[in-house]
Amino acid sequence: MTLSKQKIITIVTETRLESALCEDIEKLGGHGYTITDARGKGHRGVRDAVWAANANIRIEVVCEPEVAKNITEHLKKHYFDNYAMILFTGDVQVLRPDKF
């Protein structure tokens, strides 16, 4: 079994940004992403998804390090100041690296 080193980006943000972020990720070289509903508490208070406008999503992208850097810089520049958003990255090892 041969594993390939990649990066994972995890973004937790407002549901209303889903379409725009998916477009951005693809334009910046991401080949795919996984989106799930998210709830929690942070700097901007409780995000419990009881009200649709208060819902969050979690987007995960596995990609090449350069793509991760581009996505991270783009989101910081275009979203961080005006939206509830956190982003963290990590190293992952994957099978089938041609998928990423």
N, C-alpha and C positions, 0 to 999 in steps of 0.2 A: 504494500500500500504506500503510495507516494502522496504526500500532502504538499500543497502550495500555500505560501504565505500571502495573505491578503489583509485588508483593513475592513473593519465593520464600523459604520457610522450609525448611531442611534439618535434620532431626533424626536423629542416630545414637544408637541405644539398644539395650537388651536385647530380644531376640525376644519374650520373654514379655509385653511391654507392648503388642504390636501391636493386639490387639482393643480394649483400653481407650483407646489413643491415637486409633485410628480413630473411635471413638465421640465422644471429646472434640473432635476436629477438626471433625466434622460438627455437633455441638451448638454449637460456637463460630463457625459460619458458613462453614467450608471446604466447597467444593462437590465436592472430590475430592482425591486424593492418589496418589502413586506410591510403591510399596514395593519395595525390592531388598535382597538379602542383602549384608552388609558384614563386612569383616574388617579388622583393624589393631591398632595398639598405641597406648595412651594412658596417662593418669594411673592407670587401674586395671589396667594390664598388657596382655598380648597377648590379643586376642579373635580366635581363629582358627577358630571354628565347628566344630572337631573333635568337640566334645561339644555336644549341642543346648542344654544349659543355659548354654553359653559363647558362644552365637551372638548376632550383632548384626543389626539391620536399619537401613536408611536410608530415611526417609520424607521425601518432598518435596511441598510444598504451594505452589501458586501462587494468590495471593488478593489481595484489596483490602488496602491498608495497615492499616486499622482491624482487620480480621480477623486479620492477622498479629500485630498488637500484642496482641490478646486471647488468641490461642493461645500466644504467647511468655510472657505473664504467667501464664497458667494452668499451663503446664508447669513454669515456674520455681517456682511456689508448691506444686504437688502432686507433683513428681517429682524435682527436682534433688537434694534432700538424701538420697534413699534409693536411687537407681538410677544406673547408669552411663549418662549421657546428656550429649550435647553438642548445641547448637543454634546455627545461624548463619543469618543472613538476608541478602538482597541485593535489589537492584533489577533487575527484568527488564522487557522490553517484549514484549508478546504480540500475536499476531493473534487475532481472534475473542474479544474480551474478555468477551462474554456467557457464555462457558464458565467464567469464573472469578468 
